[in-house]
């Protein structure tokens, strides 16, 4: 399991769009599995689950993206899972880390401006 979390300033809808495009364009095997949106008193929350095939691990990995925004304050949490091949211990998480890097690199670029 790999995790990336970040607090920064930005436009919620723009950040969500950038994240979704990066994930879907990052791999021809990427798929949107499910999502949920919530808004109350100016607080926006989006939860997304994606999957893609990891050739390195020979399996599918998932990425859960949670984005929260209030005014221009953004909190993003992304967690990957499913890349390990072992039965009892977690080994070979390269597929998870690569999937997460697809997202984190565009977020870091957004923050830099």
N, C-alpha and C positions, 0 to 999 in steps of 0.2 A: 504494500500500500504506500502510495506517495501522496503528499498533501502540499498545497500551495494556498496561502492566505495573504490577503493584502487589503489595507485600508488606504483610500486615496480620494481625491476630488475628481468629479466628472459628471457626465450626463448618463443617468441610469440606462435609458433606452439605447443610447449610442454604444455604451459599454457592452450591453447584452448582445446587440447586433454584431459587434466586432468579435466577441467571444464565439458566438454561434457560427459565424462565417469561418473563423480560423479553425474551429474543430471540424466542421464538415468538409472544408477544403484541404485539411491536413492529411487526409487519407481517403483513397477511393473506397475503402471498406467501412468508413465511418457512417454510423446511422444514429438518428435521433430516436430514442426509445420512448421517452415520456417526459412531460413537463407540467408545471403548475405555476400559476401566477396569483399574487395576492396584493391588494392595495387597501390601506386603511389610514386615514388621517395624514396623508402625505407620505407614508412609508410604503415603499414598493419592494416586493420580494418575488424573485423568480427562481424556481428550482428546475434543473434540467438534468436528464440522464442520457448519456451517449455511450455507444459501444464502437469498437473497431477491432479488426483482426491484427494480431501481433505475429508477424512472420518469424520473429526471433524466438518467441515462446511457443509458436504453433497453437495459439489459443486466442480467445477474445478477451479484451480488457474493457472495463467500464470506467466512465468518468462522470462523477456527480458534481454539478456546478450549482452553487447557491449564491445568488447575487442579491444584496440588500441595498436600498438607497433611500436617503432622506435628504431633501434639498439637493445639494451637490456632494453630499458625503456618501461614499460607496464602500461597502465591505463585500469582498469576494472570497469564497471558500470553494476550493476544487479538490476533490479526493478521487484517486483512481484505485481500482481493485481488480483482481482476477488474473493477474499476469503470472502468477507462480505455477510451477509444474509439480512441486513436491506435495506429498500427502500430509506430512505432519509439521514441516517447517517451511518458512517462506524463502524460496530461492528464486533467482532469475526474475527480478522485478524490472528489468530493463524496458519491457514493453509498456509497463505502467508509467515509468519515468518519462519515456519518449512521448507518450500521449499527453501527459501533463505539461511537458515543455512546449508542445504545440500551442497551448493556451497561455502559459505564463510569459512566453516571449512577446506575444501581441499585447498583453496587458502592460508589461514593462515599457513597451514602445509607446503605448497610449499615455502612460503616466509621464514619460519624458516630454511628450508633446510633439 
